Amino acid sequence: MTSCALCQEIKQGKEKIYEDDMVYAVLHPKPASLGHIVVFPKKHYQIVEQIPDYEFGHLISIANKLSTAVFEGAGAQGTNIIIQNGLAAGQQIPHVSVHIIPRRENDNLAFQWDTKQLSEEEMSTVELQLKEETKNLGAFQKEPKAEPIKLDKKPEKIPELSDQENYLIKQLRRIP
Ligand SMILES: [Zn+2]
């Protein structure tokens, strides 16, 4: 685990652009363009399929905000937001990361690809297979609930429901 370059980056804690409890962002040491940021989860997930939905959602939200930052902070006119997921996709470090690559007109970065001419049969077969795989999408993993707050003092008597509500409200107000 400590041999992972991104986990090391977090440990060393230098030159970060952004950090919170779930994600960490740095300038890419070998940037594709000026202001190229890489943001990654603090936990060592190898591929995106391993990340819980709420953590992935947070990662993408932060990537979006960092993308906004490079418009203002690095004079970008556009951004490519890229995840290389798996060896076949060009992933070099086995720790999920999102690249935010600032783009400017005529910057000569090549993110185009040649389109493939597929047969109707190939298209309809893959469409059917994908529909089968995506039937149950949409059941998202929610963030685990926080532990309930324990009160040191028990109420002297068991209050009525409305009293109990008032009691809880009073307790909550005492918390600074
Ligand atoms: Zn790692």
Boltz pocket constraint, residues with backbone or C-beta under 6 A from the ligand:
constraints:
  - pocket:
      binder: B
      contacts: [[A, 1], [A, 4], [A, 5], [A, 6], [A, 7], [A, 8], [A, 43], [A, 44], [A, 45], [A, 94], [A, 95]]
      max_distance: 6.0
